[in-house]
């Protein structure tokens, strides 16, 4: 298995955990960005994409931020926000798999330690409900081995 295939395998496992939490707490989410494009165009990931992008409305985003730390207790997952990590300087949320390690060069080409992650971006306006439905269908195509019922 190639390194990118292993990254995708781990991210699918992370996504399953996140979906279980969202389903348990009736939190709505959607695939966005490269993740949505990959699910539709490649029936999975874009071959070189190394993260997962999820979007949520403010209400759902806040609810996930409230329940995730409790749900992640005694696991190897960590919800990273400015509130949970004083060194995190971004306005979005990440869920990290702390059993992983990648190194990437960002910001002035300085090496930084990072874990495999799933981005959560706040969707301020959802004008196209058809897009949300297509995102759900794409997620089912991307992870057919996982039950959504």
C-alpha positions in Angstrom: 0.0 0.0 0.0 1.4 3.4 -1.0 1.8 6.2 1.6 -1.1 8.2 0.1 -3.3 5.1 0.2 -2.5 4.6 3.8 -3.3 8.2 4.5 -6.7 7.8 2.8 -7.4 4.6 4.8 -6.7 6.4 8.1 -8.8 9.3 7.1 -11.8 7.1 6.1 -11.5 5.6 9.6 -11.5 9.1 11.1 -14.5 10.0 9.0 -16.4 7.0 10.2 -15.9 8.1 13.8 -16.9 11.7 13.0 -20.0 10.4 11.2 -21.0 8.3 14.2 -20.7 11.3 16.5 -22.7 13.5 14.1 -25.4 10.9 13.7 -25.6 10.3 17.5 -26.0 14.1 18.1 -28.1 14.9 15.0 -25.3 17.1 13.6 -25.6 17.9 9.9 -22.4 18.1 7.8 -21.4 18.0 4.2 -18.3 17.3 2.1 -16.7 20.4 0.6 -13.7 21.4 -1.4 -11.3 18.7 -2.7 -13.1 16.0 -0.7 -16.4 16.6 -2.5 -14.6 16.9 -5.8 -12.7 13.6 -5.2 -15.9 11.8 -4.1 -17.7 12.8 -7.3 -14.8 12.8 -9.8 -12.7 9.9 -8.5 -15.3 7.9 -6.5 -13.1 8.5 -3.5 -10.2 10.8 -2.9 -8.4 13.0 -5.3 -5.3 10.8 -5.7 -2.9 13.4 -4.3 -5.2 14.9 -1.7 -4.1 14.3 1.9 -6.9 15.7 4.0 -10.7 15.7 4.4 -12.8 18.8 4.2 -16.2 19.0 6.0 -18.6 21.9 6.2 -21.2 22.7 8.8 -23.6 25.5 9.5 -22.8 27.6 12.6 -25.4 25.7 14.8 -24.0 22.3 13.8 -20.4 23.4 14.0 -20.9 24.7 17.6 -22.7 21.5 18.6 -19.9 19.4 17.2 -17.3 21.6 19.1 -19.3 21.0 22.3 -19.7 17.2 22.1 -16.5 16.1 20.3 -14.1 16.6 23.2 -16.3 14.3 25.4 -16.7 11.8 22.5 -12.9 11.8 21.9 -12.0 11.0 25.5 -9.9 7.9 25.8 -9.3 7.8 22.0 -6.4 8.9 19.8 -8.5 11.8 18.3 -8.1 15.4 19.3 -10.3 18.3 18.3 -8.0 21.3 17.7 -9.3 24.8 18.0 -7.9 28.0 19.4 -9.7 27.0 22.7 -8.2 23.5 22.9 -4.7 24.4 21.7 -3.1 27.8 22.6 -0.7 27.4 19.7 -3.5 27.0 17.1 -3.9 30.3 15.3 -6.7 29.5 12.8 -10.4 30.2 12.9 -11.5 26.7 11.8 -11.6 23.4 13.7 -9.5 20.3 12.9 -9.8 16.7 14.2 -6.4 15.1 14.5 -5.4 11.5 14.7 -2.6 11.6 17.3 -1.4 8.1 16.3 -0.1 9.6 13.0 2.7 12.0 12.1 3.4 13.9 8.9 5.7 16.8 8.4 4.9 19.6 6.0 6.5 22.8 5.1 4.3 25.8 5.5 4.7 29.5 6.4 8.1 30.5 5.3 9.0 26.9 4.6 9.6 26.1 8.2 9.0 22.4 9.1 6.0 21.9 11.3 4.7 18.8 13.1 1.2 17.8 12.0 -1.1 14.8 12.3 -3.5 13.5 9.7 -6.6 15.6 10.0 -10.0 16.5 9.0 -10.9 20.1 8.5 -14.2 21.5 9.7 -15.2 24.8 8.0 -18.1 26.9 8.9 -20.6 27.4 6.2 -22.2 30.7 6.8 -24.9 30.5 4.0 -26.2 27.4 2.4 -28.1 28.7 -0.6 -28.2 25.5 -2.6 -29.9 22.6 -0.9 -29.2 20.5 -4.0 -25.5 20.9 -3.3 -26.0 19.6 0.3 -27.9 16.5 -1.0 -25.2 15.9 -3.6 -22.5 16.1 -0.9 -24.3 13.4 1.1 -24.6 11.2 -2.0 -20.9 11.7 -2.7 -20.0 10.7 0.8 -21.9 7.4 0.4 -20.0 6.8 -2.9 -16.7 7.5 -1.1 -17.3 5.2 1.8 -19.6 2.4 0.5 -18.4 -0.1 3.2 -19.9 2.1 5.9 -23.6 1.9 6.7 -25.5 5.3 6.7 -28.9 3.9 7.8 
